[in-house]
């Protein structure tokens, strides 16, 4: 099995996400704010998945000892640097998650749900307790629970596959164009979000995507069972993303059909 075979296995559900009816529904600033209020959880769990990979593939303890192969250490550390310490629109260091939060605040989107979840975790709740005790939509809870179950498994090849094939490049160009148009209509409301999208296209769509696929190949090697499991979970991750998009569409339809 290979990267190409995983790509073939995920092709149908991936296309369903890229062509999802949600994108045509998002035609106003309020629509985009609703999208952001859900999507922030995908941005955050993406960062958590990244750190889970770093913890699994490299030594993060003291004293340091060599762990894993130099190639996988390089792949994951390179991606961590870009995701955790990129630059914002002013050239200042910023993680992609923090950049997204700033974009939400600028747009006037509600950040209370994600901030509440982070507050619960900072107060000592486990991730499962924090998710279960939250008022998050069922689709968000399911999406997050899937990701953290993957992280808890400690299976590097599975984490890498979910990370690689459930990426933010699932947001199509048409959505980016919509945000650009709305940014012109509502000056000072979406320019940070527009920058975020452009930055992800530039970084994730090229360099990080290549590194991630190399990481999956390195971890699966010649073991067909690892490739099969990686493929299975890549498909599952996309199915959860599709469910998340459908939940946004349903909520949008309820809000704005009244």
Backbone as CSV, one residue per row, in Angstrom:
resi,resn,N_x,N_y,N_z,CA_x,CA_y,CA_z,C_x,C_y,C_z
1,UNK,0.854,-1.197,0.000,0.000,0.000,0.000,0.890,1.248,0.000
2,UNK,0.305,2.401,-0.355,1.105,3.616,-0.461,0.227,4.832,-0.249
3,UNK,0.869,6.006,-0.257,0.137,7.260,-0.150,-0.933,7.358,-1.233
4,UNK,-0.589,6.933,-2.436,-1.541,7.024,-3.546,-2.792,6.188,-3.296
5,UNK,-2.614,5.027,-2.665,-3.770,4.183,-2.373,-4.651,4.804,-1.286
6,UNK,-4.034,5.423,-0.275,-4.828,6.127,0.733,-5.611,7.249,0.063
7,UNK,-4.957,7.976,-0.811,-5.632,9.073,-1.503,-6.827,8.572,-2.307
8,UNK,-6.694,7.404,-2.913,-7.824,6.833,-3.650,-8.948,6.426,-2.703
9,UNK,-8.583,5.870,-1.547,-9.590,5.427,-0.578,-10.387,6.585,0.013
10,UNK,-9.748,7.728,0.160,-10.427,8.883,0.763,-11.066,9.795,-0.284
11,UNK,-10.857,9.497,-1.556,-11.249,10.427,-2.626,-12.730,10.796,-2.581
12,UNK,-13.601,9.807,-2.372,-15.037,10.082,-2.410,-15.474,11.008,-1.289
13,UNK,-15.123,10.669,-0.044,-15.561,11.501,1.080,-14.856,12.854,1.055
14,UNK,-13.630,12.892,0.596,-12.920,14.176,0.502,-13.620,15.097,-0.485
15,UNK,-14.027,14.551,-1.610,-14.728,15.349,-2.612,-16.073,15.830,-2.074
16,UNK,-16.736,15.008,-1.277,-18.009,15.406,-0.671,-17.820,16.591,0.262
17,UNK,-16.663,16.655,0.916,-16.381,17.781,1.809,-16.077,19.038,1.001
18,UNK,-15.221,18.906,0.024,-14.823,20.064,-0.785,-16.014,20.640,-1.544
19,UNK,-16.957,19.776,-1.945,-18.142,20.211,-2.696,-19.372,20.360,-1.799
20,UNK,-19.162,20.412,-0.495,-20.279,20.438,0.458,-21.184,21.648,0.219
21,UNK,-22.479,21.441,0.394,-23.466,22.512,0.192,-23.259,23.680,1.151
22,UNK,-22.518,23.470,2.228,-22.272,24.521,3.209,-21.687,25.775,2.572
23,UNK,-20.745,25.599,1.659,-20.029,26.752,1.131,-20.946,27.713,0.379
24,UNK,-21.894,27.164,-0.369,-22.834,28.032,-1.078,-23.794,28.746,-0.126
25,UNK,-23.968,28.181,1.052,-24.870,28.771,2.045,-24.236,29.984,2.728
26,UNK,-22.911,30.021,2.775,-22.214,31.084,3.493,-22.086,32.317,2.614
27,UNK,-23.031,33.224,2.752,-23.072,34.396,1.876,-23.013,35.721,2.624
28,UNK,-22.966,35.681,3.942,-22.960,36.916,4.724,-21.907,36.841,5.826
29,UNK,-21.657,37.973,6.444,-20.709,38.020,7.550,-21.193,37.126,8.700
30,UNK,-22.500,37.130,8.978,-23.042,36.280,10.038,-22.817,34.798,9.729
31,UNK,-22.955,34.431,8.457,-22.713,33.045,8.054,-21.267,32.638,8.346
32,UNK,-20.343,33.512,7.991,-18.923,33.209,8.195,-18.599,33.137,9.677
33,UNK,-19.202,34.003,10.467,-18.992,33.958,11.921,-19.456,32.624,12.495
34,UNK,-20.608,32.136,12.037,-21.111,30.838,12.497,-20.148,29.727,12.104
35,UNK,-19.648,29.789,10.883,-18.664,28.806,10.421,-17.432,28.822,11.327
36,UNK,-16.924,30.003,11.627,-15.718,30.132,12.455,-15.934,29.565,13.854
37,UNK,-17.135,29.761,14.383,-17.443,29.295,15.735,-17.411,27.769,15.834
38,UNK,-17.607,27.088,14.729,-17.463,25.627,14.677,-16.050,25.220,14.258
39,UNK,-15.541,25.895,13.256,-14.253,25.508,12.668,-13.088,25.680,13.633
40,UNK,-13.205,26.598,14.593,-12.119,26.825,15.557,-11.740,25.535,16.282
41,UNK,-12.713,24.640,16.468,-12.422,23.380,17.157,-11.589,22.445,16.283
42,UNK,-11.757,22.542,14.971,-10.918,21.765,14.060,-9.505,22.325,14.031
43,UNK,-9.391,23.653,14.145,-8.065,24.286,14.205,-7.360,23.872,15.495
44,UNK,-8.111,23.874,16.596,-7.503,23.555,17.891,-7.118,22.087,17.998
45,UNK,-8.001,21.189,17.572,-7.650,19.773,17.723,-6.551,19.373,16.745
46,UNK,-6.425,20.126,15.655,-5.312,19.946,14.723,-3.989,20.225,15.443
47,UNK,-3.960,21.309,16.243,-2.758,21.637,17.012,-2.486,20.565,18.076
48,UNK,-3.552,20.057,18.684,-3.400,19.018,19.708,-2.872,17.726,19.093
49,UNK,-3.372,17.388,17.911,-2.895,16.210,17.192,-1.414,16.357,16.841
50,UNK,-1.039,17.552,16.445,0.357,17.845,16.124,1.259,17.612,17.338
51,UNK,0.835,18.099,18.494,1.644,17.921,19.706,1.647,16.466,20.154
52,UNK,0.547,15.754,19.906,0.535,14.329,20.204,1.555,13.583,19.369
53,UNK,1.678,13.976,18.106,2.690,13.370,17.233,4.088,13.699,17.709
54,UNK,4.298,14.939,18.092,5.633,15.325,18.565,6.003,14.545,19.828
55,UNK,5.050,14.378,20.720,5.293,13.624,21.955,5.605,12.163,21.660
56,UNK,4.950,11.606,20.644,5.143,10.198,20.306,6.427,9.960,19.517
57,UNK,6.756,10.886,18.646,7.866,10.670,17.714,9.210,11.232,18.173
58,UNK,9.182,12.104,19.180,10.432,12.700,19.657,10.507,12.583,21.173
59,UNK,11.671,12.845,21.712,11.828,12.853,23.169,11.509,14.249,23.687
60,UNK,10.507,14.342,24.555,10.153,15.624,25.166,10.342,15.565,26.677
61,UNK,11.125,14.590,27.124,11.395,14.417,28.550,12.846,14.789,28.861
62,UNK,13.122,14.945,30.135,14.483,15.188,30.626,14.846,14.066,31.582
63,UNK,15.999,13.404,31.426,17.029,13.691,30.428,16.620,13.230,29.031
64,UNK,17.166,13.903,28.042,16.871,13.568,26.651,17.593,12.293,26.244
65,UNK,16.891,11.468,25.491,17.514,10.295,24.877,17.022,10.231,23.433
66,UNK,17.802,9.668,22.523,17.343,9.556,21.139,16.068,8.719,21.070
67,UNK,15.118,9.173,20.265,13.851,8.460,20.121,13.404,8.522,18.667
68,UNK,12.981,7.393,18.147,12.499,7.360,16.772,13.607,7.563,15.771
69,UNK,13.220,7.746,14.535,14.213,7.954,13.482,14.458,9.444,13.290
70,UNK,15.661,9.817,12.862,15.948,11.236,12.595,15.000,11.841,11.563
71,UNK,14.562,11.027,10.611,13.667,11.545,9.581,12.325,11.968,10.165
72,UNK,11.694,11.086,10.975,10.397,11.458,11.541,10.549,12.598,12.547
73,UNK,11.658,12.627,13.273,11.901,13.758,14.184,11.956,15.058,13.401
74,UNK,12.630,15.017,12.273,12.735,16.222,11.443,11.368,16.632,10.908
75,UNK,10.625,15.674,10.359,9.326,15.996,9.776,8.435,16.702,10.792
76,UNK,8.292,16.097,11.970,7.336,16.646,12.933,7.821,17.948,13.550
77,UNK,9.112,18.050,13.844,9.617,19.296,14.431,9.536,20.458,13.456
78,UNK,9.739,20.187,12.187,9.614,21.223,11.167,8.175,21.736,11.097
79,UNK,7.215,20.811,11.156,5.806,21.205,11.089,5.405,21.966,12.355
80,UNK,5.871,21.492,13.520,5.554,22.175,14.777,6.014,23.624,14.739
81,UNK,7.220,23.848,14.259,7.744,25.208,14.189,6.826,26.101,13.372
82,UNK,6.384,25.601,12.222,5.528,26.404,11.360,4.137,26.642,11.921
83,UNK,3.552,25.630,12.557,2.190,25.746,13.071,2.120,26.502,14.397
84,UNK,3.127,26.298,15.230,3.104,26.852,16.584,3.744,28.233,16.666
85,UNK,4.599,28.553,15.710,5.369,29.796,15.797,5.484,30.480,14.440
86,UNK,4.371,30.580,13.725,4.366,31.246,12.430,4.355,32.763,12.652
87,UNK,4.055,33.521,11.610,3.964,34.973,11.742,2.554,35.431,11.404
88,UNK,2.103,36.483,12.098,0.797,37.052,11.788,0.932,38.057,10.649
89,UNK,-0.126,38.785,10.376,-0.134,39.716,9.248,0.831,40.880,9.449
90,UNK,1.303,41.070,10.684,2.264,42.138,10.977,3.683,41.607,11.140
91,UNK,3.860,40.309,10.859,5.192,39.725,10.952,5.602,39.308,12.350
92,UNK,4.645,39.285,13.287,4.942,38.898,14.667,4.633,37.418,14.862
93,UNK,5.418,36.755,15.702,5.248,35.317,15.929,3.885,35.016,16.539
94,UNK,3.268,33.947,16.030,1.913,33.608,16.465,1.589,32.200,15.996
95,UNK,0.936,31.417,16.843,0.466,30.104,16.386,-0.743,30.289,15.484
96,UNK,-1.023,29.304,14.670,-2.186,29.398,13.791,-3.484,29.414,14.591
97,UNK,-3.496,28.727,15.724,-4.688,28.743,16.566,-4.941,30.145,17.125
98,UNK,-3.899,30.777,17.657,-4.063,32.128,18.207,-4.439,33.126,17.113
99,UNK,-3.896,32.912,15.920,-4.243,33.772,14.794,-5.728,33.632,14.468
100,UNK,-6.240,32.408,14.514,-7.649,32.170,14.221,-8.532,32.832,15.278
101,UNK,-8.131,32.728,16.539,-8.900,33.394,17.602,-8.970,34.900,17.376
102,UNK,-7.854,35.486,16.972,-7.842,36.929,16.685,-8.780,37.248,15.528
103,UNK,-8.792,36.361,14.529,-9.681,36.555,13.387,-11.144,36.514,13.839
104,UNK,-11.463,35.596,14.744,-12.827,35.505,15.268,-13.207,36.771,16.027
105,UNK,-12.297,37.238,16.855,-12.567,38.442,17.654,-12.779,39.649,16.750
106,UNK,-11.968,39.772,15.705,-12.110,40.883,14.770,-13.459,40.825,14.046
107,UNK,-13.869,39.612,13.675,-15.125,39.454,12.942,-16.348,39.615,13.842
108,UNK,-16.156,39.494,15.155,-17.280,39.561,16.074,-17.907,38.209,16.341
109,UNK,-17.161,37.132,16.023,-17.656,35.777,16.286,-17.561,35.466,17.776
110,UNK,-18.391,34.555,18.221,-18.441,34.165,19.634,-17.311,33.185,19.950
111,UNK,-16.414,33.570,20.849,-15.286,32.714,21.242,-15.507,32.051,22.594
112,UNK,-16.695,32.215,23.175,-16.917,31.723,24.534,-16.831,30.204,24.634
113,UNK,-17.268,29.481,23.608,-17.258,28.016,23.681,-15.839,27.462,23.709
114,UNK,-14.984,27.931,22.792,-13.615,27.436,22.768,-12.855,27.915,23.991
115,UNK,-13.075,29.154,24.403,-12.377,29.653,25.594,-12.848,28.939,26.853
116,UNK,-14.122,28.575,26.886,-14.649,27.831,28.031,-14.034,26.449,28.128
117,UNK,-13.872,25.797,26.978,-13.250,24.474,26.957,-11.805,24.557,27.432
118,UNK,-11.078,25.554,26.957,-9.682,25.724,27.371,-9.589,26.044,28.865
119,UNK,-10.544,26.824,29.373,-10.555,27.159,30.799,-10.772,25.903,31.642
120,UNK,-11.670,25.027,31.194,-11.915,23.777,31.918,-10.655,22.909,31.952
121,UNK,-9.947,22.860,30.836,-8.710,22.074,30.790,-7.640,22.685,31.685
122,UNK,-7.553,24.007,31.695,-6.572,24.690,32.558,-6.899,24.481,34.029
123,UNK,-8.191,24.272,34.327,-8.621,24.050,35.713,-8.390,22.610,36.158
124,UNK,-7.917,21.757,35.257,-7.575,20.396,35.635,-8.496,19.304,35.146
125,UNK,-9.540,19.664,34.409,-10.424,18.626,33.870,-9.711,17.864,32.762
126,UNK,-10.023,16.580,32.654,-9.498,15.801,31.532,-10.216,16.240,30.264
127,UNK,-9.656,15.903,29.125,-10.292,16.293,27.872,-11.667,15.637,27.733
128,UNK,-11.804,14.387,28.163,-13.106,13.718,28.056,-14.133,14.380,28.975
129,UNK,-13.713,14.779,30.183,-14.619,15.473,31.103,-15.029,16.828,30.546
130,UNK,-14.060,17.533,29.978,-14.331,18.875,29.452,-15.306,18.808,28.276
131,UNK,-15.118,17.836,27.395,-16.017,17.700,26.250,-17.411,17.295,26.707
132,UNK,-17.483,16.279,27.565,-18.776,15.767,28.020,-19.563,16.822,28.792
133,UNK,-18.872,17.660,29.574,-19.542,18.652,30.403,-19.835,19.965,29.707
134,UNK,-19.453,20.066,28.442,-19.660,21.308,27.705,-21.048,21.351,27.062
135,UNK,-21.394,22.524,26.565,-22.649,22.685,25.831,-22.409,22.708,24.323
136,UNK,-21.318,22.106,23.904,-20.973,22.101,22.491,-21.976,21.270,21.692
137,UNK,-22.180,21.617,20.415,-23.051,20.799,19.558,-22.540,19.368,19.483
138,UNK,-23.452,18.438,19.284,-23.087,17.016,19.249,-22.022,16.722,18.196
139,UNK,-22.097,17.392,17.048,-21.122,17.143,15.982,-19.723,17.581,16.390
140,UNK,-19.637,18.673,17.142,-18.338,19.143,17.630,-17.799,18.175,18.669
141,UNK,-18.662,17.728,19.575,-18.238,16.767,20.589,-17.725,15.481,19.943
142,UNK,-18.443,14.983,18.956,-18.019,13.766,18.276,-16.713,13.951,17.543
143,UNK,-16.584,15.086,16.875,-15.362,15.409,16.135,-14.155,15.427,17.078
144,UNK,-14.293,16.125,18.199,-13.195,16.227,19.160,-12.895,14.874,19.815
145,UNK,-13.928,14.149,20.181,-13.732,12.854,20.842,-12.977,11.898,19.934
146,UNK,-13.302,11.906,18.648,-12.578,11.052,17.697,-11.090,11.405,17.695
147,UNK,-10.787,12.686,17.587,-9.388,13.103,17.526,-8.630,12.714,18.783
148,UNK,-9.215,12.954,19.941,-8.480,12.667,21.175,-8.419,11.171,21.470
149,UNK,-9.338,10.400,20.945,-9.202,8.944,21.016,-8.023,8.490,20.161
150,UNK,-7.859,9.110,19.003,-6.722,8.799,18.133,-5.415,9.142,18.844
151,UNK,-5.366,10.305,19.478,-4.159,10.709,20.203,-3.876,9.742,21.341
152,UNK,-4.928,9.362,22.078,-4.761,8.459,23.224,-4.284,7.082,22.804
153,UNK,-4.543,6.709,21.564,-4.103,5.391,21.091,-2.585,5.275,21.059
154,UNK,-1.905,6.400,20.916,-0.442,6.386,20.845,0.105,5.803,19.561
155,UNK,-0.774,5.528,18.593,-0.335,4.938,17.324,0.103,6.051,16.379
156,UNK,1.400,6.174,16.215,1.941,7.288,15.443,1.462,7.276,13.996
157,UNK,1.366,6.092,13.383,0.957,6.035,11.973,-0.490,6.466,11.795
158,UNK,-1.336,6.167,12.803,-2.734,6.580,12.749,-2.845,8.087,12.944
159,UNK,-2.153,8.608,13.939,-2.154,10.056,14.175,-1.666,10.804,12.948
160,UNK,-0.591,10.298,12.354,-0.015,10.960,11.184,-0.981,10.947,10.011
161,UNK,-1.711,9.845,9.824,-2.667,9.758,8.720,-3.834,10.721,8.923
162,UNK,-4.361,10.782,10.145,-5.455,11.699,10.445,-4.988,13.141,10.274
163,UNK,-3.799,13.430,10.751,-3.217,14.766,10.629,-3.034,15.151,9.157
164,UNK,-2.525,14.221,8.374,-2.172,14.501,6.983,-3.380,14.647,6.078
165,UNK,-4.369,13.759,6.234,-5.468,13.733,5.277,-6.732,14.427,5.766
166,UNK,-6.737,14.883,7.023,-7.872,15.658,7.514,-7.496,17.119,7.645
167,UNK,-6.666,17.601,6.736,-6.049,18.914,6.850,-6.992,20.062,6.489
168,UNK,-6.485,21.274,6.726,-7.268,22.469,6.444,-7.342,22.798,4.958
169,UNK,-6.628,22.071,4.115,-6.755,22.315,2.675,-8.081,21.771,2.141
170,UNK,-8.911,21.256,3.063,-10.263,20.819,2.690,-11.163,22.015,2.398
171,UNK,-10.748,23.212,2.813,-11.515,24.415,2.526,-11.211,24.833,1.093
172,UNK,-12.208,24.828,0.207,-11.942,25.083,-1.214,-11.699,26.550,-1.534
173,UNK,-11.206,26.794,-2.737,-10.888,28.147,-3.184,-12.117,29.045,-3.169
174,UNK,-13.302,28.474,-3.448,-14.510,29.286,-3.498,-14.792,29.956,-2.151
175,UNK,-14.453,29.243,-1.050,-14.668,29.828,0.274,-13.703,30.987,0.493
176,UNK,-12.476,30.806,0.068,-11.481,31.866,0.190,-11.926,33.105,-0.587
177,UNK,-12.457,32.908,-1.782,-12.928,34.034,-2.586,-14.105,34.738,-1.916
178,UNK,-15.001,33.963,-1.291,-16.127,34.538,-0.568,-15.638,35.441,0.555
179,UNK,-14.657,34.950,1.323,-14.119,35.729,2.440,-13.474,37.010,1.930
180,UNK,-12.771,36.917,0.818,-12.144,38.108,0.243,-13.197,39.139,-0.149
181,UNK,-14.294,38.684,-0.753,-15.369,39.596,-1.144,-16.021,40.242,0.074
182,UNK,-16.290,39.433,1.106,-16.909,39.969,2.320,-15.964,40.924,3.046
183,UNK,-14.668,40.654,2.950,-13.681,41.530,3.573,-13.729,42.924,2.951
184,UNK,-14.013,42.981,1.646,-14.129,44.266,0.967,-15.434,44.973,1.356
185,UNK,-16.481,44.167,1.586,-17.775,44.756,1.959,-17.789,45.218,3.408
186,UNK,-17.032,44.514,4.259,-16.998,44.834,5.688,-15.542,45.093,6.111
187,UNK,-14.999,46.242,5.756,-13.588,46.551,6.055,-13.288,46.418,7.546
188,UNK,-12.145,45.778,7.836,-11.721,45.633,9.219,-12.378,44.507,9.970
189,UNK,-13.173,43.664,9.258,-13.865,42.564,9.914,-13.261,41.198,9.601
190,UNK,-12.726,41.046,8.408,-12.265,39.719,8.000,-10.846,39.712,7.426
191,UNK,-10.108,40.796,7.582,-8.775,40.795,6.972,-7.823,39.827,7.667
192,UNK,-7.985,39.607,8.986,-7.143,38.627,9.680,-7.521,37.215,9.229
193,UNK,-8.817,36.958,9.102,-9.255,35.636,8.641,-8.779,35.392,7.204
194,UNK,-8.847,36.411,6.380,-8.375,36.290,5.007,-6.877,35.965,4.988
195,UNK,-6.128,36.626,5.864,-4.690,36.338,5.964,-4.455,34.901,6.428
196,UNK,-5.255,34.464,7.417,-5.138,33.090,7.912,-5.324,32.089,6.774
197,UNK,-6.360,32.286,5.972,-6.625,31.367,4.864,-5.489,31.383,3.845
198,UNK,-4.995,32.566,3.532,-3.889,32.671,2.579,-2.637,32.000,3.117
199,UNK,-2.410,32.167,4.407,-1.225,31.568,5.031,-1.328,30.046,5.007
200,UNK,-2.507,29.512,5.248,-2.675,28.063,5.223,-2.505,27.503,3.820
201,UNK,-2.989,28.233,2.835,-2.784,27.793,1.457,-1.292,27.756,1.141
202,UNK,-0.596,28.775,1.591,0.841,28.885,1.311,1.664,27.835,2.046
203,UNK,1.384,27.644,3.330,2.202,26.757,4.161,1.712,25.311,4.122
204,UNK,0.421,25.105,4.417,-0.100,23.738,4.521,-0.293,23.083,3.165
205,UNK,-0.614,23.896,2.160,-0.894,23.326,0.858,0.346,22.870,0.117
206,UNK,1.501,23.228,0.629,2.736,22.902,-0.081,3.713,22.197,0.848
207,UNK,4.490,22.966,1.566,5.595,22.412,2.344,5.142,21.415,3.404
208,UNK,4.175,21.802,4.222,3.740,20.920,5.299,3.039,19.675,4.766
209,UNK,2.321,19.818,3.670,1.650,18.670,3.068,2.668,17.623,2.623
210,UNK,3.736,18.080,2.010,4.792,17.167,1.557,5.453,16.483,2.749
211,UNK,5.782,17.256,3.775,6.412,16.685,4.971,5.501,15.656,5.632
212,UNK,4.204,15.967,5.703,3.256,15.068,6.363,3.157,13.733,5.634
213,UNK,3.119,13.787,4.326,3.030,12.546,3.554,4.311,11.728,3.678
214,UNK,5.440,12.411,3.730,6.699,11.705,3.955,6.700,11.035,5.330
215,UNK,6.107,11.702,6.306,6.031,11.158,7.651,5.158,9.895,7.679
216,UNK,4.016,9.919,7.006,3.155,8.731,6.941,3.900,7.573,6.287
217,UNK,4.574,7.844,5.207,5.326,6.801,4.498,6.423,6.225,5.378
218,UNK,7.112,7.066,6.109,8.185,6.626,7.000,7.627,5.736,8.104
219,UNK,6.483,6.125,8.667,5.908,5.387,9.798,5.273,4.065,9.386
220,UNK,4.684,4.011,8.210,4.044,2.775,7.752,5.042,1.814,7.109
221,UNK,6.060,2.374,6.484,7.099,1.535,5.889,6.547,0.512,4.927
222,UNK,6.936,-0.748,5.130,6.487,-1.842,4.257,5.442,-2.733,4.921
223,UNK,4.864,-2.243,6.020,3.899,-3.035,6.778,2.483,-2.775,6.266
224,UNK,1.916,-3.720,5.561,0.599,-3.545,4.955,-0.482,-3.296,5.997
225,UNK,-0.338,-3.893,7.200,-1.359,-3.699,8.237,-1.360,-2.258,8.738
226,UNK,-0.180,-1.641,8.800,-0.110,-0.240,9.220,-0.730,0.670,8.164
227,UNK,-0.463,0.380,6.901,-1.054,1.163,5.823,-2.580,1.045,5.834
228,UNK,-3.090,-0.156,6.073,-4.536,-0.355,6.084,-5.194,0.400,7.233
229,UNK,-4.552,0.345,8.403,-5.111,1.056,9.554,-5.033,2.567,9.344
230,UNK,-3.933,3.029,8.788,-3.795,4.458,8.497,-4.890,4.911,7.538
231,UNK,-5.150,4.112,6.522,-6.182,4.446,5.542,-7.570,4.473,6.173
232,UNK,-7.869,3.488,7.008,-9.172,3.412,7.674,-9.439,4.659,8.504
233,UNK,-8.435,5.089,9.257,-8.628,6.245,10.127,-8.604,7.561,9.356
234,UNK,-7.913,7.588,8.234,-7.967,8.778,7.386,-9.384,8.989,6.880
235,UNK,-10.034,7.901,6.466,-11.419,7.980,6.006,-12.332,8.416,7.146
236,UNK,-12.158,7.817,8.328,-12.990,8.179,9.481,-12.859,9.651,9.831
237,UNK,-11.624,10.171,9.770,-11.408,11.581,10.114,-12.170,12.493,9.154
238,UNK,-12.195,12.112,7.884,-12.914,12.912,6.901,-14.429,12.788,7.079
239,UNK,-14.881,11.629,7.485,-16.312,11.460,7.742,-16.759,12.357,8.896
240,UNK,-15.917,12.475,9.919,-16.234,13.367,11.031,-16.205,14.827,10.593
241,UNK,-15.269,15.174,9.704,-15.236,16.549,9.195,-16.497,16.845,8.379
242,UNK,-16.928,15.892,7.597,-18.159,16.067,6.825,-19.346,16.282,7.763
243,UNK,-19.403,15.519,8.854,-20.487,15.676,9.827,-20.451,17.062,10.465
244,UNK,-19.258,17.560,10.711,-19.110,18.897,11.292,-19.638,19.947,10.326
245,UNK,-19.279,19.838,9.057,-19.758,20.780,8.042,-21.284,20.718,7.927
246,UNK,-21.833,19.507,7.969,-23.288,19.349,7.872,-23.993,19.985,9.061
247,UNK,-23.372,19.920,10.236,-23.952,20.538,11.429,-23.975,22.056,11.298
248,UNK,-22.917,22.638,10.722,-22.893,24.084,10.495,-23.995,24.466,9.517
249,UNK,-24.141,23.684,8.454,-25.174,23.957,7.449,-26.564,23.897,8.070
250,UNK,-26.804,22.891,8.892,-28.116,22.746,9.529,-28.408,23.918,10.456
251,UNK,-27.420,24.318,11.252,-27.635,25.434,12.172,-27.845,26.741,11.409
252,UNK,-27.096,26.904,10.332,-27.248,28.108,9.508,-28.638,28.173,8.905
253,UNK,-29.124,27.049,8.443,-30.461,27.006,7.848,-31.542,27.336,8.868
254,UNK,-31.359,26.855,10.097,-32.335,27.142,11.160,-32.325,28.614,11.540
255,UNK,-31.131,29.183,11.644,-31.003,30.574,12.104,-31.573,31.563,11.106
256,UNK,-31.272,31.320,9.843,-31.561,32.352,8.854,-32.768,32.019,7.974
257,UNK,-33.517,30.975,8.363,-34.740,30.664,7.617,-35.968,31.210,8.347
258,UNK,-35.718,31.799,9.518,-36.845,32.301,10.306,-37.302,33.667,9.790
